[in-house]
């Protein structure tokens, strides 16, 4: 029996197809009655049968496989949110998470960070590499600009920087929570090979990390408090909240707010003095 694919899928495919410029893909723009790519051209780009693609747009045939959907998404140059929508229409659920190396953040997101003048804020990847920060984060947490890009990793800083122990009010608790939250983030992102490589490196460099990783604890990094014993201004208590970056499942935003007016004054002092210390 022929299974009918929801017509909304066909309408979505047709809409995306008609938005593409044939010349941008090396196809002739002559003798076209409608805008965009032809069905056979999308099929060619996706390396699938033109007949099968035509059936999809017509709501015929069975539900396409994840491999076919991925090829169509690439052929139509779909963004990640568009690809997710394609899967929802075709299969009723989001695609499996696939990890990709982040390519930085938008200028708009950086402006949001910069607008948080008294609140340290960072943007991190599922592997906890810091890819963006504001001036307050550089002054209070870590001046990431002084580190090579491959060393701007929160776990490397926590477990491989001796000064961190002196700056944390409760380093064992911090270390355990960092590992547990990292495990949840990394696995959710589908970054298995990248995780294995980082875990192998950190386990060799830090017996404490190796022991914590073996505990298999998992927790969220949504909200909490962080206490730093800064050598220049003393104790700073911060309240942090984690946020997802819409349209960028590979990125997470963490904002640290001063818990009291006294903490706010200490943060402003550090920013004014431009003294950034290497803290996680």
C-alpha positions in Angstrom: 0.0 0.0 0.0 1.3 3.4 -0.9 2.0 5.7 2.1 1.0 9.3 1.5 3.6 11.8 2.8 2.0 14.9 4.4 1.4 17.6 1.7 3.0 20.2 3.9 6.3 18.5 3.2 5.8 18.9 -0.5 4.8 22.5 -0.1 7.8 23.2 2.0 10.2 21.5 -0.5 8.7 23.4 -3.4 8.9 26.7 -1.5 12.6 26.2 -0.7 13.3 25.1 -4.2 11.8 28.2 -5.9 13.8 30.5 -3.7 17.2 29.3 -5.1 18.9 31.0 -8.0 19.8 28.5 -10.8 22.8 30.6 -12.0 24.4 30.3 -8.5 24.6 26.5 -9.1 25.7 26.6 -12.7 22.3 25.9 -14.2 21.0 27.8 -17.1 18.3 30.4 -16.3 16.8 30.3 -19.8 13.3 28.9 -20.7 12.1 28.7 -17.1 8.4 29.1 -16.5 8.8 29.4 -12.7 11.5 30.8 -10.5 14.1 28.7 -8.7 15.5 25.3 -9.4 13.7 22.6 -11.3 12.8 19.3 -9.5 15.4 17.3 -11.4 18.1 19.9 -10.5 17.3 19.5 -6.8 17.4 15.7 -7.3 20.8 16.0 -9.1 22.2 18.1 -6.2 20.8 15.7 -3.7 22.0 12.6 -5.7 18.5 11.0 -5.6 16.1 9.9 -8.2 14.2 12.7 -9.9 11.1 10.6 -9.8 11.5 10.0 -6.1 12.0 13.7 -5.4 8.9 14.5 -7.6 6.8 12.1 -5.5 7.9 13.8 -2.3 6.7 17.2 -3.6 3.5 15.6 -4.7 2.9 13.9 -1.3 3.4 10.4 -2.7 5.5 7.5 -1.6 6.8 6.6 1.8 8.5 8.8 4.4 12.1 9.5 3.2 15.0 8.1 5.1 17.2 10.4 7.3 20.0 10.0 4.7 17.7 11.2 1.9 16.5 14.1 4.0 20.1 15.1 4.8 21.0 15.1 1.1 18.0 17.1 0.2 18.8 19.6 3.0 22.3 20.0 1.6 21.0 20.3 -2.0 18.6 23.0 -1.0 21.2 24.8 1.2 18.9 24.6 4.2 20.0 26.3 7.4 20.0 24.2 10.6 16.6 25.4 11.7 15.2 24.7 8.2 16.8 21.3 8.2 15.1 20.5 11.6 11.8 21.7 10.2 12.2 19.4 7.2 12.7 16.4 9.5 9.7 17.4 11.6 7.5 17.5 8.5 8.8 14.3 7.0 9.3 12.1 10.1 7.5 13.8 12.9 10.7 14.4 15.0 13.8 16.4 15.0 17.0 15.0 13.4 19.6 13.3 15.4 22.1 15.9 16.8 25.3 16.2 14.8 28.2 18.1 16.2 29.9 20.7 14.1 32.8 22.9 14.9 31.4 26.4 15.6 32.5 29.1 13.3 32.2 32.0 15.8 29.3 34.2 16.7 27.4 37.0 14.9 28.3 40.6 15.5 24.8 41.0 17.0 25.5 38.4 19.7 28.8 40.1 20.5 27.0 43.4 20.9 24.7 41.7 23.4 27.7 40.5 25.4 29.2 44.0 25.3 26.0 45.6 26.5 26.3 43.6 29.8 28.9 46.0 31.2 28.9 44.8 34.8 28.0 41.2 34.2 30.7 38.8 33.0 29.3 36.8 30.0 30.7 34.1 27.8 29.6 32.0 24.9 30.8 28.4 24.9 30.6 25.3 22.7 29.4 21.9 23.8 33.1 21.0 24.4 33.2 24.1 26.6 35.5 26.0 24.4 34.9 29.7 25.0 34.4 31.5 21.6 33.2 34.9 22.8 33.3 37.0 25.9 32.8 40.6 27.1 35.1 43.0 29.0 33.7 42.0 32.4 34.4 38.4 31.7 38.0 39.2 30.8 38.5 41.2 34.0 36.7 38.9 36.4 37.0 35.4 34.9 39.7 34.9 32.3 41.2 37.2 29.7 40.7 34.6 26.9 42.4 36.9 24.4 45.7 36.1 26.1 45.2 32.4 25.5 45.7 30.5 22.2 42.3 29.6 20.7 42.8 25.8 21.5 43.5 26.7 25.2 40.3 28.7 25.7 38.6 25.7 27.2 37.0 25.8 30.6 38.0 22.3 31.6 41.6 22.8 30.6 41.6 26.0 32.7 39.9 24.4 35.7 42.0 21.2 35.8 45.3 22.4 34.4 45.8 25.8 35.9 47.2 25.6 39.4 46.0 29.1 40.4 42.4 28.1 40.0 42.5 26.1 43.3 43.5 29.2 45.1 40.9 31.4 43.5 37.9 29.0 44.2 36.1 28.9 47.5 35.3 25.3 46.9 37.3 23.8 44.1 36.3 20.2 44.6 32.6 21.1 44.3 33.3 23.3 41.2 35.4 20.5 39.5 32.7 17.9 40.1 29.9 20.2 38.8 31.9 21.2 35.7 32.6 17.6 34.7 29.0 16.6 35.2 27.6 19.5 33.2 30.2 19.1 30.5 29.2 15.4 30.1 25.6 16.4 29.5 26.4 19.1 27.0 28.9 17.1 25.0 26.7 14.0 24.7 23.7 16.0 23.8 25.7 17.6 20.9 26.7 14.2 19.5 30.4 15.1 19.7 31.6 11.6 20.7 34.9 11.5 18.9 35.8 15.1 20.0 34.8 14.3 23.5 37.0 11.1 23.6 40.0 13.1 22.4 39.5 15.8 25.1 38.8 13.3 27.8 41.9 11.4 27.0 44.0 14.5 27.1 42.6 15.8 30.4 42.7 12.3 32.0 46.5 12.2 31.3 47.1 15.7 32.6 44.8 15.5 35.7 44.2 12.4 37.8 41.3 14.3 39.5 39.5 14.8 36.2 40.0 11.1 35.3 38.4 10.1 38.6 35.5 12.5 38.2 34.9 11.3 34.7 34.7 7.7 35.8 31.9 8.7 38.3 29.5 9.3 35.3 27.7 12.1 37.1 25.4 14.2 34.9 23.8 17.6 35.8 22.6 20.7 34.1 24.4 24.0 34.2 21.3 26.1 34.2 21.6 28.3 37.3 23.7 28.6 40.4 26.2 30.6 42.3 29.9 31.0 42.0 32.3 32.4 44.6 35.7 33.7 43.6 38.5 34.8 46.0 40.2 37.4 43.8 43.7 38.4 44.9 43.0 42.1 44.2 39.5 42.7 45.5 38.7 39.7 47.7 35.5 37.6 47.6 33.2 38.0 44.7 29.9 36.2 44.7 28.2 35.7 41.3 24.8 34.3 40.3 25.0 32.6 36.9 22.3 31.6 34.4 22.8 29.5 31.2 20.8 30.2 28.0 20.5 28.5 24.7 21.4 30.6 21.6 18.4 30.4 19.3 19.2 28.9 16.0 22.7 27.8 17.2 22.3 24.5 19.1 26.1 24.4 19.1 26.4 27.4 21.4 25.5 28.3 25.0 25.4 31.7 26.7 26.4 32.0 30.4 25.8 35.3 32.2 27.2 36.0 35.7 25.5 38.7 37.7 27.0 40.3 40.9 25.0 38.9 43.9 25.2 42.1 45.9 26.1 45.8 45.6 29.4 45.1 47.2 30.1 42.5 44.5 29.1 44.9 41.8 31.6 47.5 43.2 34.4 44.9 43.2 33.6 43.9 39.6 33.6 47.6 38.5 37.0 48.0 40.2 38.5 45.1 38.3 37.1 46.4 35.0 38.4 49.9 35.7 41.9 48.6 36.5 41.8 46.2 33.5 43.4 43.5 35.6 42.2 40.1 34.1 43.2 37.0 35.9 43.1 33.5 34.6 40.1 32.0 36.2 37.4 29.6 34.8 
